[in-house]
């Protein structure tokens, strides 16, 4: 619900396509209001399970517990996965201080961009859509996934 904290759907699509090509089944989670974003991801990465708008909190706990890994923005499902000690690659904006909200523990990697406007507290970025998030490339996330999760070649 905060565009300034959202990594681009096209990036998630490229990541999901790469994971699917490696034999991993990517799963999209989100609320019903995020169906448009989920559809953008699915368009580029067809081998994906879409649970957008179909889960409740208890479902997220089970999915998090059973997942081989989680990649996502600073969201409830990401934090749920971290609580269940699922290896996480968390893609964080510079909107809020990392020390306060990032997943804790050695099982996680937090990716952030070092930008001058860090700590802006904006709902929507006015310099450029998700300026700090646009500085985190798909290759950065793929490298983090390879370091943290043993299911990627």
Secondary structure, 3 states (H helix, E strand, C coil): CCHHHCCCHHHHHHHHHHHHHCCCCEEECCCHHHHHHHHHHHHHCCCEEECCCCCCHHHHHHHHHHCCCEEEECCHHHHHHHHCCCCEEEECCCCCCHHHHCCCCCCEEEECCCCCCCCCCCCCCCCCCCHHHHCCCHHHHHHHHHHHCCCCC
